[in-house]
Amino acid sequence: MAGKRDDERKNSVGPVLRAGEMADAVMQALEEDNPGKEFVVQDHVAYLRIETEGECIVRRETIERALGRPFKMPELEVNLTSFSGRIETTEDHMRFYLEKRL
Amino acid sequence: MALLDRSEWYGLARETNWTPRYVAENELFPADLSDPYGLPMKAWEAFDEPYKVSYREYVKVQREKDANAYSVKAALSRSKFYDSADEGYLSLLKLHYGAVSLTEYQACQAQGRMSRFSKAPGMRNTSTFGMMDEMRHTQLQLFFPHELVTRDRQFDWAHEATHTKNWAVLGGRHCMDDIMMTRDAITTSIMLSFAFETGLTNLQMVGLAADSEAIGDFTFSNMITSIQSDEARHAQLGTPSIEILIKNGKKAEAQKALDISFWRVWRLFAILTGIPMDYYIPLEKRHMSFKEFMHEWVIKQFVRQLNDIGLEKPWYWDMFLDDIENHHHCQQGGIWSWRPTVWWNPPGAVGPKEREWLEKKYPGWNDSYGRYWDVIIGNLLDGHEEKTHPNCIPVICNMCQIPVSNRPGPKWKARVYQLDYKEKRYNFCTPVCKWIFEQEPERYKDFETIVDRMYSGVIDPPTLPNVLTYMGIGVVSNGGRDGYDYSWINGYRKQAAE
């Protein structure tokens, strides 16, 4: 385990999702919507913690393609149990971010 | 006609402030209920909730969440999971429901007050949804344990606990009354929405789900994570509050509200979440230690967020880090020893293998807490169960209402922090609880701890049977016994035989 002080200084952001179809689709969409970003997924069985550095965005239409069916952004809330960083919500995307970089 | 996108009308629809003509502004929004910090109305109109939802969207999504939670319960109620569930795990459930179910209803009232008294239209909007969220949580957590009441009356505490004067309930209520029932809208948004809901509820509602799932209780893990998906949304109303206060020169006030609430709620969560994770969940099903969950959710996730919005870690941070290593181990010892006073059956559960795990997760455990349990184990092996019940009365902290305790053994840390105020002596478990009292002694001074009530004549005469009855034991259900009927000492018996 990394030192406590180190962890306080990380810039990790991203969703914490209940495992299942939606989490898989979000993971796929995150990869596609954030080219070049590396995501770390921690599988805690009941929940998946997906994290990347500083900022990431997930778009409605990308999730729609991943799911293969129509999807409205607020539906993500059914499986979004938490998130790290801050959140921005619109009809077309959710963004997780931090304003300050440490 | 197709619906407009939310963003096309949301800002306009949210502008619900008006200029009152029949009453003065301070009658419509009294400072004590709305904003004691004295910011102008204009400042609060800048409130922009980051997690937006329309009513139409809300209803659709909540309906889906409820359909999911209730259908999983209905499907799995045929699996007979609870018939053969581990007794330690059942204790976790009893503790959870007793502590949480009606606290959600209190949170509903707190959200209701924010939706009436906040000067920020955005906050009123978000907390209206929050109010409905908390009502849903109350209903779920009254309904789910209800089927278990017929098999075990201790599950009745889901509904009854809040209406009793059980010592553990007094502790919970004292805290909740302080942080969410008796504060103005703005302070509540920091104490409840930010410190409590953003900071700590994840541990019980998501972290614990990892353990429940490992043990096979999908009904519970599915329900609590569904609840937390509401919290993740409405908890966001704390952030803009804090940012507006900082922008208007009130950072110190916002920081103080965070510092008070975070500590108060932490002291409860160490018991509610910490003890079950490290003692009640059977060893082979433990996903991580409580300390590791604290690391993931608080030290990493929450601290980073509070830093981003412009606050600092609470001033007592080093004491808090030390408390993560100690508080719940102390209270496991205390609650187990006073097991007849609680509504669940706390397992001692410190057999040789569990101790190995505890030592690995909390280096030094054997040399401190282990020594406490050594005495108990010795008494049980010698057939002196009666010696495992203390004859003394604990000293209760005048702030958190939890017995004063700290690390035993060679690095002994237990001590009481005292304060004399208006001819009365007050006892505190830590410098932080004492500091909270000192911020506003008039607010706290008249509350009697359960032990005060034994001396003041409230419980008269203060005999053990009277005290137990006063606390609802033998009234709502029987009190606790060792969850495994001491079978966890068999490992030591074997060791002794070898």
Contacts between the chains, C-beta under 8 A, distances in Angstrom:
chain1	res1	chain2	res2	distance
A	1	B	292	7.4
A	1	B	295	7.0
A	4	B	295	7.1
A	4	B	299	5.7
A	4	B	321	6.9
A	7	B	295	6.8
A	7	B	299	5.8
A	7	B	300	4.5
A	8	B	299	6.3
A	8	B	300	7.1
A	8	B	303	5.0
A	8	B	304	6.7
A	8	B	307	7.7
A	8	B	313	7.9
A	10	B	300	6.7
A	10	B	304	6.8
A	11	B	304	7.4
A	12	B	300	7.1
A	12	B	301	7.9
A	12	B	304	7.2
A	16	B	206	6.7
A	18	B	222	8.0
A	18	B	225	5.2
A	18	B	229	7.9
A	44	B	210	4.5
A	44	B	287	6.5
A	44	B	288	8.0
A	45	B	210	5.6
A	45	B	213	5.0
A	45	B	214	6.4
A	45	B	287	7.0
A	46	B	206	7.3
A	46	B	209	3.9
A	46	B	210	4.7
A	46	B	212	7.0
A	46	B	213	4.1
A	46	B	221	4.9
A	46	B	225	6.3
A	47	B	206	5.5
A	47	B	209	6.5
A	47	B	210	6.8
A	47	B	225	6.6
A	49	B	296	7.6
A	72	B	57	7.5
A	74	B	53	6.0
A	74	B	57	4.2
A	74	B	58	8.0
A	74	B	60	7.4
A	74	B	61	5.4
A	75	B	60	7.9
A	75	B	61	6.3
A	75	B	64	7.3
A	77	B	53	7.7
A	77	B	61	5.2
A	77	B	229	5.6
A	77	B	232	7.7
A	77	B	233	6.2
A	78	B	61	6.1
A	78	B	64	5.4
A	78	B	65	5.6
A	78	B	68	7.1
A	78	B	226	7.9
A	78	B	229	6.4
A	79	B	229	6.9
A	80	B	229	5.7
A	80	B	232	5.9
A	81	B	202	7.8
A	81	B	205	7.4
A	81	B	206	5.1
A	81	B	225	4.8
A	81	B	228	4.4
A	81	B	229	5.1
A	81	B	232	6.1
A	82	B	202	5.2
A	82	B	206	5.7
A	82	B	228	6.3
A	82	B	232	5.1
A	82	B	297	8.0
A	82	B	301	7.7
A	83	B	232	6.5
A	84	B	300	7.5
A	84	B	301	4.6
A	84	B	304	6.9
A	84	B	305	7.4
A	85	B	304	7.4
A	85	B	305	6.9
A	85	B	308	7.4
A	86	B	50	6.3
A	86	B	239	7.1
A	86	B	305	6.8
A	86	B	308	6.4
A	86	B	309	7.8
A	87	B	50	5.3
A	87	B	51	5.5
A	87	B	236	6.6
A	88	B	50	6.1
A	89	B	50	7.0
A	89	B	51	5.4
A	89	B	52	5.2
A	89	B	53	7.7
A	90	B	6	7.9
A	90	B	7	6.0
A	90	B	52	7.9
A	91	B	5	5.0
A	91	B	6	5.7
A	91	B	7	6.2
A	98	B	304	7.1
A	98	B	308	5.0
A	99	B	308	5.6
A	100	B	307	7.0
A	100	B	308	5.5
A	102	B	304	7.9
A	102	B	307	7.3
